[in-house]
């Protein structure tokens, strides 16, 4: 759809719209949407372009999530604690910081029980492209700087947690 722009308001009033079923659904339903969408995109555009599109969509989601859910006025350690709590409350995953270089804005984080991939069959490749963009969007909004986020370990590569490098882009 040409000219389509996402805004947080497009999520609607879930409480009003789902008075009986509520805000939650199963991971299987989420993954059904994600992986069928991915399959169609890969058929149309190939793997590399699909990965780029999923990162782009994740970046938009992370940007909007940060603006609408998180308090960007908090100091970094409290911001990351708030992000951890928000991801846990929404059953997205369990965020942990393994390494932190706040002066250079470089981090190594894990997301266990990740919504996108925990429990998937081993495929030998990382699949959390959307998560890369999501994390990038959050950190970019919080700091006002650009980031490169790369998944280096994934359940689908045989690891038990997803691991991401978060590095500030060179100016």
C-alpha positions in Angstrom: 0.0 0.0 0.0 1.7 3.2 -1.2 2.0 6.0 1.4 1.0 3.7 4.3 2.5 5.1 7.5 2.4 3.3 10.8 1.4 5.0 14.0 1.0 3.6 17.5 -2.7 4.5 17.4 -3.3 1.9 14.7 -2.9 -0.8 17.3 -6.4 0.3 18.4 -8.1 -0.1 21.7 -7.5 -3.8 22.3 -9.4 -3.8 25.6 -12.5 -2.5 23.9 -12.2 -4.7 20.9 -11.4 -7.9 22.7 -13.5 -7.8 25.9 -13.7 -11.6 26.2 -10.4 -12.7 24.7 -8.2 -10.0 26.1 -4.7 -8.7 25.1 -2.9 -12.0 24.8 -2.6 -14.8 22.2 -0.3 -17.8 21.8 3.2 -17.8 20.6 2.1 -20.2 17.9 -0.3 -17.7 16.4 2.3 -14.9 16.4 4.8 -17.2 14.7 2.3 -18.4 12.2 1.9 -14.8 11.1 5.6 -14.1 11.2 6.8 -17.1 9.4 4.1 -17.3 6.7 4.8 -13.6 6.0 8.5 -14.4 5.8 7.9 -17.3 3.4 5.9 -15.1 1.1 8.5 -12.3 1.2 11.3 -14.7 0.5 9.5 -16.2 -2.5 8.9 -12.7 -3.9 12.2 -10.9 -2.9 14.7 -13.5 -1.9 16.4 -14.1 1.4 18.7 -11.0 1.6 15.9 -8.5 0.8 13.5 -10.3 3.1 16.0 -10.0 6.0 16.5 -6.3 5.2 12.7 -5.7 5.2 12.2 -7.6 8.5 15.0 -5.5 10.1 13.3 -2.3 8.7 9.9 -3.4 10.1 11.5 -4.2 13.5 13.3 -0.8 13.5 9.9 0.9 13.0 8.3 -1.2 15.8 11.2 -0.6 18.2 11.0 3.2 17.5 7.3 3.3 18.2 7.6 0.9 21.2 10.3 3.1 22.7 8.3 6.3 22.1 5.1 4.9 23.5 6.1 2.5 26.2 9.5 3.4 27.6 10.7 6.5 29.5 13.6 7.9 27.5 14.5 10.4 30.3 15.8 7.7 32.5 19.6 7.2 33.0 20.9 4.3 30.9 21.0 1.6 33.6 17.4 2.4 34.7 16.3 2.6 31.0 17.7 -0.9 30.4 16.0 -2.2 33.6 12.7 -0.7 32.4 13.2 -2.3 28.9 13.9 -5.7 30.6 10.7 -5.4 32.6 8.6 -4.3 29.6 9.8 -7.2 27.5 9.2 -9.6 30.4 5.7 -8.2 31.1 4.8 -8.6 27.4 6.3 -12.1 27.2 8.6 -11.0 24.4 11.7 -12.5 26.1 14.2 -12.2 29.0 16.7 -9.5 28.3 20.1 -9.6 30.0 23.2 -7.4 29.4 26.4 -9.6 29.2 28.8 -6.7 28.4 28.4 -3.0 28.6 30.5 -0.2 27.3 28.3 2.8 28.0 30.9 5.4 27.0 31.1 4.0 23.5 27.4 2.8 23.5 28.4 -0.8 22.7 26.6 -3.7 24.3 26.3 -7.5 24.2 22.8 -8.6 25.2 20.9 -11.9 25.3 17.2 -12.5 24.9 16.2 -15.8 26.4 12.8 -17.5 25.7 12.7 -15.2 22.6 9.2 -14.8 21.1 10.6 -15.3 17.6 12.7 -18.4 17.8 13.0 -20.2 21.1 12.1 -23.8 20.5 12.5 -23.7 16.7 14.2 -26.5 14.8 17.9 -25.9 14.2 18.3 -24.4 10.8 21.9 -23.3 10.9 21.1 -19.6 10.4 20.0 -16.8 12.6 16.3 -15.9 12.1 15.7 -12.9 14.5 16.1 -10.2 11.9 13.0 -8.4 13.2 14.5 -8.4 16.7 17.7 -6.8 15.3 15.7 -3.9 14.0 13.5 -3.7 17.1 16.6 -3.4 19.4 18.1 -0.9 17.0 15.0 1.3 17.0 14.8 1.3 20.8 18.4 2.3 21.3 18.3 4.9 18.5 15.3 6.6 20.0 16.8 6.5 23.5 20.2 7.9 22.5 19.4 9.9 19.3 22.2 8.0 17.6 22.4 5.3 15.0 23.2 1.7 15.8 24.2 -1.5 14.2 22.6 -4.5 15.8 23.6 -8.0 14.8 22.4 -11.4 16.1 25.4 -13.6 16.6 23.7 -16.6 18.4 20.2 -17.9 17.9 18.1 -20.9 19.0 17.9 -21.8 15.3 21.7 -22.0 15.1 21.8 -24.4 18.1 22.2 -22.0 20.9 19.7 -21.8 23.9 19.5 -18.0 23.8 19.7 -15.2 21.3 22.7 -13.0 21.6 23.0 -9.6 20.0 25.9 -7.1 19.5 24.7 -3.5 19.8 27.2 -1.0 18.5 27.0 2.7 17.9 27.5 3.6 14.2 30.6 5.6 13.5 29.8 9.3 12.9 
